[in-house]
Amino acid sequence: MLSTAIIIATLFYALLGIVVFVASFILVDKLTPGELWKEIIERQNMAVAILAGAVALGLSMIIAAAIHG
């Protein structure tokens, strides 16, 4: 059965992963030339949207592997 400590640890690591992901994605957004969200939303640039999605998937896999150990 799941104990309270396990549930709290799971929530902590999930929150930690989300915070690291958001910080990493903001850093990638700042390092890329131009405005990423403006390109995706206003100009409907599908290539930039696919690139942003690939970056998000890559970051999430790296963060999950780092947290999992």
C-alpha positions as CSV (number, residue, x, y, z in Angstrom):
1,M,0.0,0.0,0.0
2,L,1.1,3.6,-0.6
3,S,2.2,5.4,2.5
4,T,1.9,9.1,3.0
5,A,5.7,9.5,2.7
6,I,5.7,7.9,-0.8
7,I,2.8,10.1,-2.0
8,I,4.6,13.3,-0.7
9,A,7.9,12.3,-2.3
10,T,6.1,11.6,-5.6
11,L,4.4,15.0,-5.5
12,F,7.7,16.7,-4.6
13,Y,9.6,15.0,-7.5
14,A,6.7,15.8,-9.9
15,L,6.8,19.5,-8.9
16,L,10.5,19.6,-9.1
17,G,10.4,18.1,-12.6
18,I,7.8,20.7,-13.7
19,V,9.8,23.6,-12.2
20,V,13.0,22.4,-13.9
21,F,11.2,21.9,-17.2
22,V,9.6,25.4,-17.2
23,A,13.0,27.0,-16.3
24,S,14.8,25.0,-19.0
25,F,12.2,25.9,-21.6
26,I,12.3,29.6,-20.8
27,L,16.1,29.4,-21.1
28,V,15.8,27.7,-24.5
29,D,13.3,30.4,-25.5
30,K,15.7,33.2,-24.5
31,L,18.6,31.5,-26.4
32,T,16.8,31.1,-29.7
33,P,16.8,34.1,-32.0
34,G,13.4,35.8,-32.4
35,E,10.3,35.4,-30.3
36,L,9.3,31.8,-30.1
37,W,5.6,32.2,-29.1
38,K,5.1,35.1,-31.5
39,E,6.3,32.9,-34.3
40,I,4.0,30.1,-33.3
41,I,0.8,31.9,-32.4
42,E,0.8,35.1,-34.6
43,R,2.6,33.9,-37.7
44,Q,1.3,30.3,-37.5
45,N,4.9,29.0,-38.2
46,M,4.4,25.2,-38.1
47,A,8.2,24.5,-38.3
48,V,8.9,26.5,-35.2
49,A,6.0,24.8,-33.4
50,I,7.4,21.3,-34.3
51,L,10.9,22.5,-33.1
52,A,9.4,23.7,-29.8
53,G,7.6,20.4,-29.3
54,A,10.7,18.4,-30.0
55,V,12.7,20.6,-27.6
56,A,9.9,20.1,-24.9
57,L,10.0,16.3,-25.4
58,G,13.8,16.2,-25.3
59,L,13.9,18.3,-22.1
60,S,11.3,16.2,-20.4
61,M,13.1,12.9,-21.2
62,I,16.3,14.3,-19.8
63,I,14.7,15.7,-16.7
64,A,12.8,12.4,-16.1
65,A,16.0,10.4,-16.5
66,A,17.9,12.7,-14.1
67,I,15.2,12.6,-11.4
68,H,14.7,8.8,-11.8
69,G,18.4,8.2,-11.4
